């Protein structure tokens, strides 16, 4: 079967897939169709005579379906309708796919020093001005291929199959003028019998040329930058899980993902859904590990710093099948992938996750390392020597991984049943989304507490809309809380002011906390160092707790109106929380996995603001 493809000067559309946890290699043959939207993806068994499965190649530009900004490079949403499916052994695949690939090496389209400059500007001008917690900016390695593109893809697949044994998917797809081959470490999302799994991977240890050591890996696991980077993407994907799963997402792990040139840390998130698999794909476009957070503003930042479109980089390949309990989907992220154009251009896009304490030189090196697996296959070289046994089996490594969970929120580490509080049962809350889906997590927590929660985008909220709800929760978002020329910030000011003036229960989180603090007369300004994705111990109205911060701006202690109580840093005056009769606000994220007692703190604050008030606003002790 493979030999037929190699002998055919113009082979038909095909896909070769080696998927983690499944024996052998799948060869898929079929016909190609392009569709405009995810809802139009042809499902197995439908359409012209029916088909066994659909492999959908979803480009990054599909973000436009969610109203997010992106360069429109015209990359099609291409679907392979699978008419024939054959299971092959790895041995017969490797025996058939020998031979050379004639590739002329090239270089990155963005030079190292230019990429280092971009890293600096993103940290200073974006993270340093409240645009978000992290961003992934790509650059492309370019080379030239001589000979048949689909035949080269087959041979490169064979090399990756042996060179990247830790991949989630190793694949080669030839679908019309779209040909790609890669070994991606990361599942983005899968749905099987209603169970949704996401797989945030972040934190990168670069394997030295002479091999990795346990001591080096333990130093990597103890690095706060690498740890915070992983927690940030876990939080971001929990936002997605909370939007598509009735039971949010239970966090499992952490684990190691060991590749030939890199070792990553990862978690699994698991929940259940009744959504159509295409809706799950839409609501999870795309992984924060290849975009950033918050996602909507990350899309804007990517558009500013990347000159052209991403093609399929950061998108997904989604295999949709018809199982015993309905449709399933398995969708890895399209990273560590080479794109082979009909004219012989080879493009390998890579990006580094930029956070508040990124070092430009390290991020440049990370992009080289991420490209190395595919480039090694292109060059026909052997990858670095693998360790005698997986690092995940080392007791010291296992202990270091387990230690990461000690201060995380137990709520997200266990099955999430109802935790109804009598004072909150049946009470209604309108959650104002200020372009950050932390609000989906907040809604999930409040529903577990027994409340009736509705999330509404800021642009669809009138200042008077909260009157019909017991509680208004003004949510987090990117940006400078003082910038009332920004329509979103201005609307938050109007909503918060209207709620205060109406003397109706209000809870404000992060950006909206800053807005409330400003309206109470506290000075606002940037922090000396952003706290994006950090866990800090704080005093909170007579108790000590550990909570997660994602902020660049903060309020400072000053004179407050009568009846307002404050929790602040005893030396710097940084304000962590405010409360008075009928209102409360927090700078941190109660809903974050980094907030150890988050759900209990949320229940206490909401119960407090909903309590009957007599004689006007007063301090609540």
C-alpha positions in Angstrom: 0.0 0.0 0.0 2.8 2.5 0.9 4.8 1.3 -2.0 1.9 2.2 -4.3 2.0 5.8 -2.9 5.8 5.9 -3.5 5.5 4.6 -7.0 2.7 7.0 -8.0 4.2 10.2 -9.4 1.1 12.1 -8.2 -0.2 10.1 -5.2 -3.8 10.7 -4.1 -4.7 12.4 -0.8 -3.4 10.5 2.2 -2.6 10.7 5.9 -0.2 8.5 7.9 -0.8 8.7 11.6 1.1 7.1 14.5 -0.8 8.1 17.6 0.3 7.7 21.3 -1.3 4.7 23.0 -2.3 3.0 19.8 -0.4 0.2 18.1 1.0 0.5 14.6 0.4 3.2 12.0 -2.9 4.2 10.3 -3.0 4.9 6.6 -6.0 7.0 5.6 -7.1 7.5 2.0 -9.9 9.6 0.7 -11.0 12.8 -1.0 -10.5 16.4 -0.1 -13.1 19.1 0.5 -12.7 22.7 1.8 -15.3 24.2 4.1 -15.7 27.8 5.5 -16.6 27.1 9.1 -16.1 24.4 11.8 -19.8 23.7 11.8 -19.5 22.7 8.1 -16.9 20.0 8.7 -18.4 16.8 7.1 -19.1 14.3 9.8 -18.4 10.6 9.3 -21.3 8.7 7.7 -22.8 11.9 6.2 -22.7 13.3 2.7 -21.7 11.6 -0.6 -22.0 7.9 0.1 -20.8 8.3 3.7 -17.2 8.0 4.9 -15.4 6.3 7.8 -13.8 9.4 9.4 -12.8 13.0 8.8 -9.4 14.5 9.2 -9.9 18.2 9.5 -6.8 20.5 9.1 -7.9 23.7 11.0 -5.7 26.8 10.3 -4.9 29.5 12.7 -7.0 32.0 10.7 -10.1 30.1 11.8 -9.9 32.2 15.0 -12.0 34.8 13.1 -14.9 32.5 13.8 -14.6 33.6 17.4 -14.3 37.3 16.4 -10.6 37.3 17.3 -8.0 39.3 15.3 -5.6 37.4 13.0 -3.8 37.8 9.6 -6.0 36.2 6.9 -3.5 34.3 4.8 -6.3 32.3 3.1 -5.2 28.9 4.5 -8.2 26.6 3.9 -10.0 24.6 6.4 -9.3 21.4 4.6 -11.0 18.1 5.3 -9.9 14.6 4.2 -13.0 12.5 4.0 -11.6 9.0 4.8 -12.9 6.3 2.4 -10.2 3.7 3.2 -8.4 2.9 6.4 -5.5 0.5 6.8 -3.6 -0.5 9.9 0.1 -1.1 9.3 2.9 -2.2 11.6 5.7 0.2 12.4 8.2 -2.4 11.0 6.6 -2.5 7.6 6.2 1.3 7.5 9.9 1.8 8.3 10.9 -0.9 5.8 9.0 0.9 3.0 9.9 4.4 3.8 13.7 4.4 3.4 15.6 6.7 1.1 17.0 10.2 1.0 15.3 13.5 1.1 17.1 16.2 -0.9 16.9 19.3 1.3 19.0 22.4 1.1 19.4 24.0 4.5 18.3 27.6 5.0 17.7 29.7 8.1 15.1 31.6 10.1 13.1 34.3 8.4 13.5 36.4 11.6 17.2 36.6 12.7 18.2 35.8 16.2 19.0 39.4 17.2 15.7 40.6 15.7 13.8 37.9 17.6 15.6 38.8 20.8 14.4 42.4 20.2 10.8 41.2 19.8 11.1 39.3 23.1 12.2 42.5 24.9 9.5 44.6 23.3 6.8 42.1 24.2 7.9 41.9 27.8 8.2 45.7 28.1 5.3 47.0 25.9 2.7 44.2 26.3 3.2 42.3 29.6 4.6 45.4 31.2 1.5 47.4 30.3 -1.1 44.8 31.3 -1.8 43.3 28.0 -1.6 39.8 29.3 0.4 37.1 31.2 2.2 35.4 28.3 2.5 35.5 24.6 3.9 33.2 21.9 5.5 34.9 18.9 6.6 32.6 16.1 9.4 32.7 13.5 9.9 30.3 10.6 12.9 28.2 9.6 13.0 28.0 5.8 14.7 25.5 3.6 14.4 24.1 0.0 13.3 20.7 -1.1 14.1 19.1 -4.5 11.9 16.3 -5.8 8.4 15.0 -5.1 6.7 16.8 -2.1 4.4 13.9 -1.1 7.2 11.3 -1.4 9.5 13.5 0.7 6.7 13.8 3.3 6.4 10.0 3.5 10.2 9.5 4.0 10.3 12.3 6.6 7.5 10.6 8.4 9.6 7.4 8.7 12.5 9.4 10.2 10.3 11.1 12.7 8.8 7.8 13.7 12.1 6.6 15.0 13.6 10.0 16.0 10.7 11.3 18.1 9.3 8.3 20.0 7.7 10.5 22.7 5.4 12.4 20.2 1.6 12.4 20.8 1.1 12.2 17.0 3.6 11.6 14.3 2.0 12.3 11.0 2.3 13.0 7.3 -0.7 14.5 5.5 -0.9 15.2 1.8 -4.2 16.9 0.8 -4.1 18.7 -2.5 -1.7 21.6 -2.3 -1.4 21.2 1.5 1.4 18.8 2.7 2.7 18.6 6.2 4.8 16.2 8.3 5.5 16.5 12.0 5.9 15.0 15.4 3.8 17.0 17.8 4.1 16.4 21.6 0.8 17.9 22.5 -2.8 16.9 22.4 -4.9 20.0 22.4 -8.3 18.4 23.0 -10.0 15.1 22.6 -13.6 14.0 23.1 -14.5 10.3 23.5 -17.9 9.1 24.9 -18.5 12.6 26.2 -15.2 12.8 28.1 -13.1 15.9 27.2 -9.3 15.8 27.8 -6.9 18.7 27.3 -3.2 18.5 27.7 -1.4 21.8 28.5 2.3 21.4 28.1 4.8 24.2 29.0 8.2 24.6 30.6 11.1 23.5 28.4 14.4 21.7 29.2 16.8 21.7 26.3 18.6 18.4 26.1 22.4 19.0 25.7 24.3 17.4 22.9 25.9 14.9 25.3 22.5 13.9 26.8 20.4 14.9 29.7 21.2 14.3 33.4 18.9 13.9 36.4 20.6 16.8 38.2 20.0 19.1 35.3 16.4 18.1 35.0 15.8 18.6 38.8 17.2 22.1 38.4 14.8 22.7 35.6 11.9 21.5 37.7 12.9 23.8 40.5 13.0 26.9 38.2 10.2 29.3 39.2 10.0 30.6 35.6 9.3 27.2 34.2 6.9 26.3 37.0 4.9 29.5 36.6 4.8 29.1 32.8 3.1 25.8 33.2 0.6 27.0 35.8 -0.4 29.9 33.5 -1.4 27.6 30.7 -3.2 25.2 33.0 -5.3 28.2 34.2 -5.9 29.3 30.6 -7.0 25.8 29.5 -9.2 25.5 32.6 -11.1 28.6 31.3 -11.8 26.6 28.1 -12.7 23.4 30.1 -15.1 25.5 32.2 -16.8 26.8 29.0 -17.3 23.3 27.4 -17.7 21.0 30.4 -20.5 20.8 32.9 -18.1 19.7 35.5 -15.3 22.1 34.7 -12.0 20.2 34.4 -10.2 18.0 36.9 -6.4 18.5 36.8 -4.3 15.3 36.7 -0.5 15.3 36.9 2.0 16.8 36.5 3.9 14.5 34.1 7.0 14.7 31.9 6.8 14.8 28.1 10.2 13.5 26.9 11.2 14.3 23.3 14.5 13.8 21.5 15.8 17.4 22.0 13.4 18.7 24.7 11.8 17.6 27.9 8.5 19.4 28.9 6.2 19.4 31.9 2.5 18.8 31.4 -0.9 18.2 33.0 -4.0 16.5 31.8 -7.4 18.2 32.3 -10.5 16.0 32.2 -14.2 16.8 32.2 -17.5 15.8 30.5 -19.6 17.5 27.8 -22.7 17.2 25.8 -21.6 19.6 23.1 -21.1 18.7 19.4 -17.4 17.8 18.9 -17.2 20.7 16.4 -18.4 23.1 19.0 -15.7 21.8 21.4 -13.1 22.5 18.7 -14.5 26.0 18.2 -14.6 27.0 21.9 -11.1 25.8 22.4 -9.4 27.6 19.5 -6.5 27.7 20.2 -4.1 26.5 22.8 -2.5 29.1 25.1 0.8 27.3 24.7 1.0 28.5 21.1 -1.0 31.8 21.5 -0.9 33.3 25.0 -3.3 34.6 27.6 -5.8 36.1 27.8 -6.5 34.5 24.4 -8.4 37.3 22.7 -5.8 39.9 23.5 -3.0 37.5 22.7 -4.5 37.2 19.2 -4.1 41.0 18.8 -0.5 40.9 20.1 0.4 38.1 17.7 -1.1 40.2 14.8 1.1 43.2 15.8 4.4 41.3 16.1 4.1 38.7 13.3 4.3 40.0 9.8 2.1 37.4 8.0 -0.3 34.6 8.7 0.5 31.5 10.6 -1.0 29.0 8.1 -1.7 25.9 10.1 0.9 26.6 12.9 -0.9 26.7 16.3 -4.1 25.2 14.7 -5.1 21.6 15.0 -5.5 18.4 13.0 -8.8 16.9 14.2 -9.6 13.3 13.5 -13.4 12.8 13.9 -14.7 9.3 14.1 -18.0 7.6 14.8 -17.8 5.4 17.8 -20.2 3.3 19.9 -21.2 6.3 22.0 -21.3 9.0 19.4 -18.7 11.0 17.6 -15.2 11.3 19.0 -12.4 13.7 18.1 -8.6 13.5 18.7 -7.0 16.9 17.9 -3.3 17.5 18.5 -1.7 21.0 18.1 0.1 21.5 14.9 3.6 22.3 16.2 7.0 20.7 15.5 5.7 20.4 11.9 7.3 21.0 8.5 5.0 22.4 5.7 6.1 21.4 2.2 4.9 23.7 -0.5 4.4 22.5 -4.1 7.2 24.9 -5.2 9.7 23.1 -2.8 9.7 25.6 0.0 9.9 23.9 3.4 8.7 26.0 6.4 9.1 25.0 10.0 7.3 27.5 12.3 8.3 27.7 16.0 7.7 30.0 18.9 8.7 30.6 22.5 6.4 31.4 25.4 7.3 34.9 26.6 6.6 35.7 30.2 7.5 38.5 32.6 10.9 37.1 33.4 11.9 35.7 30.0 15.5 36.1 29.0 15.8 37.0 25.3 18.8 34.8 24.7 17.1 31.8 26.3 13.9 32.3 24.2 16.0 32.5 21.0 17.7 29.2 22.0 14.3 27.6 22.7 13.1 28.3 19.2 16.2 26.6 17.8 15.6 23.6 20.1 11.9 23.3 19.1 12.8 23.3 15.4 15.6 20.8 16.0 13.5 17.6 15.9 12.1 18.3 12.5 15.3 19.7 11.2 17.2 16.6 12.3 14.8 14.5 10.3 15.2 16.8 7.3 19.0 16.4 7.5 18.8 12.7 8.1 20.8 12.9 11.3 20.3 10.9 14.5 18.7 12.6 17.5 20.6 12.9 20.9 21.0 9.7 22.8 18.0 8.8 24.8 18.5 8.0 28.6 18.7 4.4 29.6 15.3 4.8 31.3 12.7 7.5 31.2 13.2 10.3 33.7 9.6 10.0 34.8 10.6 6.7 36.5 13.3 8.5 38.6 12.1 8.8 42.2 13.7 12.2 42.7 12.0 13.5 39.5 8.7 12.0 40.6 9.0 13.7 44.0 9.8 17.0 42.4 6.8 16.8 40.1 4.5 15.8 43.0 5.7 18.8 45.0 4.3 21.2 42.5 0.8 20.4 43.6 1.2 21.1 47.3 -0.1 24.6 47.3 -2.6 24.3 44.4 -6.3 24.5 44.8 -7.8 21.1 45.8 -11.0 22.1 44.1 -9.3 21.6 40.7 -7.4 18.5 41.7 -10.5 16.4 42.6 -13.9 15.5 41.1 -16.1 18.6 41.3 -19.5 17.9 42.7 -21.9 20.3 44.2 -20.8 22.3 47.2 -24.0 24.2 47.7 -24.0 26.9 50.4 -27.5 27.6 51.9 -27.0 31.4 51.8 -26.2 31.3 48.0 -28.6 28.6 46.8 -30.8 29.9 44.0 -29.3 33.4 44.0 -28.6 35.0 40.6 -25.4 36.6 39.4 -24.6 38.5 36.2 -20.9 38.1 35.4 -19.4 40.8 33.2 -16.7 39.4 30.9 -14.0 42.0 30.1 -12.3 39.9 27.5 -10.9 37.2 29.7 -12.6 33.9 30.2 -11.6 33.7 33.8 -15.4 34.5 33.9 -16.1 30.9 32.7 -14.2 29.6 35.7 -15.9 32.0 38.1 -19.3 30.9 36.7 -18.4 27.3 37.2 -17.4 27.9 40.9 -20.5 29.9 41.6 -22.8 27.2 40.1 -21.1 24.6 42.3 -21.9 26.8 45.2 -25.6 26.8 44.2 -25.9 30.1 42.3 -27.5 30.8 39.0 -24.7 32.3 36.9 -24.9 34.1 33.6 -21.8 35.4 31.7 -22.2 38.3 29.4 -19.6 40.2 27.3 -18.8 43.7 28.4 -20.1 45.3 25.2 -23.5 43.6 25.7 -23.9 44.9 29.3 -25.7 48.2 30.0 -24.9 49.8 33.4 -28.5 49.2 34.5 -28.7 45.5 33.5 -27.5 44.3 36.8 -30.8 45.4 38.5 -32.4 42.0 37.7 -29.7 40.0 39.5 -28.9 39.5 43.2 -25.2 40.0 42.5 -23.2 41.7 39.8 -19.6 40.3 39.4 -17.4 42.6 37.3 -14.7 40.4 35.9 -11.0 40.6 35.0 -9.4 41.6 31.7 -6.3 43.0 30.1 -5.4 46.7 30.1 -4.8 49.8 32.1 -7.6 50.5 34.5 -7.1 54.3 34.1 -7.5 54.3 30.3 -11.1 55.4 30.0 -10.5 56.2 26.4 -10.7 52.4 25.8 -14.4 51.6 25.4 -14.1 48.4 27.4 -12.4 50.1 30.4 -14.9 52.9 30.2 -17.8 50.4 30.3 -16.4 48.7 33.3 -16.2 52.1 35.1 -19.8 52.8 34.2 -21.0 49.4 35.3 -19.2 49.5 38.6 -20.3 53.1 39.4 -23.9 52.3 38.6 -23.9 49.3 40.9 -22.3 51.3 43.7 -24.8 54.1 43.2 -27.7 51.7 43.3 -26.3 50.3 46.6 -26.7 46.7 45.1 -24.4 43.7 45.8 -21.1 43.9 43.8 -18.0 41.7 43.6 -15.1 43.0 41.5 -12.1 40.9 40.4 -8.6 41.9 39.2 -9.1 44.7 36.5 -12.5 45.5 37.9 -11.1 45.6 41.4 -8.7 48.2 40.2 -11.6 50.1 38.6 -13.5 50.0 41.9 -10.4 51.0 43.9 -10.0 54.0 41.7 -13.6 55.1 42.2 -13.1 54.9 45.9 -10.2 57.3 45.6 -7.2 55.0 45.7 -4.2 55.8 43.5 -3.6 53.3 40.6 -0.3 52.6 38.8 2.0 49.9 37.4 3.8 47.5 39.6 7.7 47.6 39.6 7.5 44.0 38.3 4.3 42.4 36.9 2.8 39.6 38.9 1.5 37.6 35.9 1.1 34.0 37.0 2.5 34.2 40.5 1.3 32.6 43.7 1.8 34.8 46.8 0.9 34.6 50.5 -1.3 37.5 51.5 -3.1 38.7 54.6 -6.9 38.8 53.9 -9.2 40.2 56.6 -7.6 38.4 59.5 -6.4 35.2 57.7 -3.4 34.2 55.7 -3.9 32.5 52.4 -2.0 31.7 49.2 -3.6 33.1 46.0 -2.8 33.6 42.3 -2.0 37.0 40.8 -2.2 38.0 37.2 -1.8 41.8 37.3 0.5 44.5 36.0 -1.3 47.3 37.8 -2.3 47.7 41.4 -4.1 50.1 43.8 -2.1 51.7 46.6 -3.3 52.3 50.2 -4.6 55.8 50.8 -7.5 57.4 52.7 -10.7 55.5 52.2 -14.4 56.5 52.5 -15.9 55.5 55.9 -17.1 51.9 56.1 -14.5 50.5 53.7 -12.1 47.8 54.9 -8.8 47.0 53.1 -6.3 44.2 52.9 -2.9 45.5 51.8 0.8 44.8 51.9 2.1 46.1 55.2 5.2 47.7 53.7 4.4 48.7 50.1 0.7 49.5 50.6 -0.3 47.4 47.6 -4.0 46.7 48.0 -5.0 43.0 47.7 -8.8 43.3 48.6 -11.5 45.8 49.6 -14.9 45.3 51.2 -17.7 47.3 52.6 -21.4 46.8 53.1 -22.7 45.3 49.9 -19.5 45.1 48.0 -16.1 43.4 47.9 -13.2 43.2 45.5 -10.0 41.2 45.1 -6.8 41.9 43.1 -6.1 38.1 42.8 -8.0 35.4 41.1 -10.2 33.3 43.4 -10.8 30.9 40.5 -7.2 30.2 39.7 -5.6 26.9 40.4 -3.0 29.0 42.3 -5.6 30.1 44.9 -5.4 27.4 47.4 -8.7 28.2 49.2 -10.3 29.9 46.2 -13.8 28.5 46.3 -14.1 29.0 50.1 -12.9 32.6 49.8 -15.3 33.2 47.0 -18.2 31.8 49.0 -17.4 33.9 52.0 -17.0 37.1 50.0 -20.3 36.6 48.1 -22.2 35.6 51.2 -20.9 38.8 52.8 -22.0 41.2 50.0 -25.4 39.5 49.8 -26.0 39.8 53.5 -28.8 42.3 54.6 -27.5 45.8 55.3 -29.0 48.1 57.8 -28.2 51.8 58.1 -26.2 52.2 54.9 -22.7 51.1 54.2 -20.6 50.0 57.2 -17.3 48.2 57.8 -17.7 44.5 57.8 -15.1 43.0 60.3 
